[in-house]
Amino acid sequence: AELRHKGTRTVVMIREYKIHEGQVLLNDFNNYRHLETPTVDTIAKKVQRVITSLLQEGHIDDMN
C-alpha cells in the first residue's frame, strides 16, 4: 500500500488495485476505443499550424 496526498487528505492506495481499476476503464469500449492508425503526426501538424498562426497574428511571442 502507498500513502498519497489528495488535497488536504491522505489516502492509502494499493498499487495493484489502482492498476487493475485503470485497466478496467481502458478496456471499456464505452469510454475508449482503439485507433486504426496513430494520430500523433496529424495532431502535431495541426498544433504547429495553430502556433504559427498565433505567432504571425501577434497573439503570442516567440519564446526563443
Secondary structure, DSSP 8 states (H G I E B T S, - for coil): -EEEEETTEEEEE-HHHHHHHHHHHHH-TTT----SS--HHHHHHHHHHHHHHHHHTTSS----
